[in-house]
Amino acid sequence: MFRGATLVNLDSKGRLAVPTRYREGLIEDAAGQLVCTIDIHHPCLLLYPLPEWEVIEQKLSRLSSMNPVERRVQRLLLGHASECQMDNAGAC
């Protein structure tokens, strides 16, 4: 679990630079495998180590697709989720 908010910019190739303070832990815990998705309440991106995202994904898949609010949460978070591999420079 990360704490705090960090403002990052995308580079010319559309990649984001993972802040240095998080890189080592992400490499140790997730081999640099990350999932990026949108926040449903704020205009920002959420970045998860793949193992943590898989737990969230399982919980989201158990929500009722018959409930409009739960279906919207599923559609937004799962539909915008994208896996990425952090490179040696910390870009994803």
BAFI-3210 file (N, C-alpha, C; in Angstrom, 3 decimals, decimal comma, padded with zeros to 6 digits):
// residues 92
n [1|2|3|4|5|6|7|8|9|10|11|12|13|14|15|16|17|18|19|20|21|22|23|24|25|26|27|28|29|30|31|32|33|34|35|36|37|38|39|40|41|42|43|44|45|46|47|48|49|50|51|52|53|54|55|56|57|58|59|60|61|62|63|64|65|66|67|68|69|70|71|72|73|74|75|76|77|78|79|80|81|82|83|84|85|86|87|88|89|90|91|92]
n.u [000,851|000,582|001,309|000,096|-000,016|001,134|002,253|002,687|004,056|003,325|005,616|007,027|006,407|004,123|004,370|004,475|006,493|007,451|007,543|010,653|010,751|008,972|009,774|011,667|010,216|008,120|009,470|010,457|008,080|006,316|007,690|007,911|005,574|002,646|-000,643|-002,627|-005,304|-008,343|-009,471|-012,611|-013,815|-012,202|-010,144|-007,774|-005,117|-004,836|-002,447|-001,457|000,334|000,594|-000,164|-001,771|-003,762|-005,039|-006,462|-008,276|-009,578|-010,884|-012,729|-014,227|-015,319|-017,183|-019,237|-022,637|-023,918|-026,401|-027,058|-027,116|-025,225|-023,097|-022,442|-021,532|-019,209|-017,704|-017,450|-016,018|-013,598|-012,542|-012,745|-011,036|-008,620|-005,186|-002,414|001,038|004,589|007,146|010,070|013,738|014,340|012,237|009,941|006,656]
n.v [-001,178|002,143|005,406|008,700|011,293|011,765|013,901|013,301|013,426|012,466|011,032|011,763|009,463|008,616|007,358|006,896|008,053|006,175|007,189|007,472|006,680|004,573|002,604|000,479|-001,163|-001,958|-003,446|-005,516|-006,599|-007,043|-007,617|-005,469|-005,461|-003,873|-002,417|-000,033|002,168|004,129|006,619|006,639|008,823|011,081|013,115|011,356|008,898|005,511|003,378|000,090|-002,627|-005,690|-008,146|-007,072|-005,792|-007,994|-009,090|-007,010|-007,012|-009,506|-009,014|-006,964|-008,363|-009,884|-008,200|-007,166|-007,300|-006,522|-004,412|-001,024|000,897|-000,668|-002,004|000,131|000,850|-001,497|-001,411|000,972|000,757|-001,829|-001,781|000,273|-000,589|-001,316|-003,296|-002,934|-003,001|-002,078|-000,407|-000,403|002,241|003,065|003,722|003,331]
n.w [000,000|-000,897|000,301|000,309|-002,206|-005,477|-007,932|-011,257|-014,551|-017,932|-020,244|-023,539|-024,877|-023,734|-021,308|-017,738|-015,067|-012,419|-009,098|-007,375|-004,669|-004,534|-006,273|-005,599|-003,798|-005,477|-007,363|-005,771|-004,627|-006,767|-009,051|-010,748|-012,193|-012,976|-012,591|-014,065|-013,584|-013,703|-011,349|-009,848|-008,745|-008,804|-010,961|-011,752|-011,956|-010,852|-009,479|-009,191|-007,679|-009,440|-007,976|-005,882|-007,357|-008,523|-006,398|-005,899|-008,360|-008,293|-006,235|-007,431|-009,565|-008,315|-007,731|-008,244|-011,448|-012,017|-010,471|-010,952|-009,976|-008,995|-011,343|-012,876|-011,466|-011,853|-014,678|-015,115|-013,511|-014,171|-016,939|-017,720|-016,845|-017,202|-017,861|-017,090|-017,484|-015,435|-016,393|-016,265|-015,722|-014,280|-015,617|-016,908]
ca.u [000,000|001,312|000,686|000,363|-000,338|002,290|001,950|003,656|003,709|003,621|006,682|006,608|005,917|002,907|004,684|004,634|007,669|007,097|008,421|011,782|010,484|008,133|010,327|012,275|009,148|007,383|010,307|010,491|006,763|005,530|008,604|007,667|004,316|001,687|-001,909|-003,046|-006,709|-008,804|-010,205|-013,996|-014,299|-011,278|-009,446|-006,411|-004,874|-004,475|-001,428|-001,425|001,145|-000,290|-000,800|-002,837|-004,844|-005,766|-007,415|-009,323|-010,307|-011,782|-013,827|-015,061|-016,051|-018,282|-020,324|-023,814|-024,069|-027,795|-027,122|-026,506|-024,055|-022,016|-022,070|-020,741|-017,891|-017,017|-017,151|-014,979|-012,318|-012,029|-012,662|-009,902|-007,398|-004,167|-001,186|002,286|005,822|008,055|011,410|014,841|014,332|011,040|008,833|005,644]
ca.v [000,000|003,400|006,502|010,006|011,553|012,253|014,441|012,877|013,743|011,440|011,440|011,894|008,159|008,307|006,568|007,663|007,699|005,781|007,896|006,693|006,107|003,379|001,652|-000,710|-002,018|-002,530|-004,480|-006,642|-007,188|-007,366|-007,739|-004,338|-005,624|-002,937|-002,175|001,358|002,372|005,468|006,816|006,917|010,051|012,193|013,016|010,876|007,485|004,673|002,417|-001,018|-003,801|-006,703|-009,030|-006,351|-005,570|-009,248|-009,192|-006,016|-007,488|-010,573|-008,380|-006,257|-009,329|-010,439|-007,227|-007,495|-006,562|-006,086|-003,163|-000,018|001,536|-001,652|-002,246|001,292|000,718|-002,559|-000,959|001,997|000,287|-002,949|-001,399|001,170|-001,183|-001,655|-003,812|-002,393|-003,488|-000,981|-000,663|-000,105|003,664|003,333|004,157|002,308]
ca.w [000,000|-000,964|001,028|-000,269|-003,608|-006,200|-009,250|-012,267|-015,933|-018,917|-021,152|-024,940|-025,331|-022,993|-020,113|-016,504|-014,275|-011,053|-008,162|-006,862|-003,341|-004,667|-007,246|-005,004|-003,288|-006,604|-007,972|-004,836|-004,378|-007,957|-010,189|-011,633|-012,926|-012,410|-013,283|-013,981|-013,902|-013,341|-010,101|-010,253|-008,115|-009,020|-012,248|-011,557|-012,218|-009,717|-009,869|-008,242|-007,997|-010,007|-006,990|-005,172|-008,306|-008,726|-005,284|-006,174|-009,537|-007,836|-005,501|-008,401|-010,389|-007,510|-007,616|-009,052|-012,706|-012,075|-009,722|-011,831|-009,361|-008,979|-012,737|-013,308|-010,841|-012,597|-016,035|-015,089|-012,986|-014,954|-018,344|-017,947|-016,294|-018,189|-017,262|-017,629|-016,877|-015,131|-016,916|-015,338|-015,385|-013,489|-016,476|-017,148]
c.u [000,890|000,566|001,066|-000,047|000,891|001,844|003,056|003,139|004,007|004,742|006,160|006,084|004,651|003,131|004,754|005,845|007,213|008,064|009,461|011,459|009,637|008,776|010,845|011,219|008,360|008,180|010,337|009,150|006,049|006,387|008,366|006,401|003,237|000,401|-002,292|-004,518|-007,102|-009,418|-011,619|-014,543|-013,453|-010,564|-007,978|-006,333|-004,510|-003,512|-001,320|-000,371|000,188|-000,913|-001,934|-004,027|-005,677|-006,789|-008,580|-010,199|-011,293|-012,977|-014,775|-015,891|-017,212|-019,427|-021,453|-023,873|-025,506|-028,003|-026,412|-025,252|-022,866|-021,530|-021,195|-019,326|-017,077|-016,543|-015,995|-013,624|-011,727|-011,822|-011,486|-008,584|-006,454|-002,911|000,019|003,460|006,745|009,449|012,474|014,893|013,106|009,873|007,906|004,701]
c.v [001,232|004,444|007,811|010,086|012,153|012,727|014,018|013,270|012,542|011,947|011,470|010,587|007,735|007,454|007,472|007,151|007,395|006,488|006,962|005,998|004,839|002,276|000,365|-001,680|-002,681|-003,624|-005,711|-007,359|-007,676|-007,528|-006,634|-004,438|-004,807|-002,919|-000,732|001,437|003,780|005,459|007,214|008,212|011,282|012,022|012,621|009,395|006,787|003,607|001,357|-002,036|-004,905|-007,628|-008,346|-006,114|-006,840|-009,476|-008,233|-006,482|-008,601|-009,993|-007,664|-007,227|-009,959|-009,450|-007,610|-006,640|-006,088|-004,772|-002,087|000,646|000,574|-001,952|-001,099|001,220|-000,350|-002,049|000,041|001,443|-000,842|-002,564|-000,506|000,601|-001,607|-002,127|-003,137|-002,967|-002,297|-001,332|-000,258|001,349|004,046|003,836|002,987|002,812]
c.w [000,000|-000,156|000,357|-001,720|-004,261|-007,572|-010,205|-013,645|-016,813|-019,811|-022,588|-025,526|-024,589|-021,761|-018,896|-015,752|-012,856|-010,106|-007,533|-005,548|-003,404|-005,501|-006,622|-004,496|-004,397|-007,300|-007,079|-004,749|-005,630|-009,205|-011,218|-012,456|-012,230|-013,219|-013,011|-014,370|-013,463|-011,947|-010,494|-009,667|-008,430|-010,359|-012,062|-011,912|-010,919|-010,216|-008,786|-008,650|-008,463|-008,960|-006,206|-006,088|-008,494|-007,617|-005,511|-007,327|-009,164|-007,092|-006,453|-009,231|-009,630|-007,304|-008,562|-010,314|-012,896|-011,322|-010,547|-011,260|-009,379|-010,395|-013,260|-012,734|-011,576|-013,959|-016,040|-014,646|-013,818|-016,413|-018,673|-017,425|-017,412|-017,467|-017,899|-016,841|-016,669|-015,662|-015,893|-014,907|-014,561|-014,300|-016,751|-018,231]
res [m|f|r|g|a|t|l|v|n|l|d|s|k|g|r|l|a|v|p|t|r|y|r|e|g|l|i|e|d|a|a|g|q|l|v|c|t|i|d|i|h|h|p|c|l|l|l|y|p|l|p|e|w|e|v|i|e|q|k|l|s|r|l|s|s|m|n|p|v|e|r|r|v|q|r|l|l|l|g|h|a|s|e|c|q|m|d|n|a|g|a|c]
***
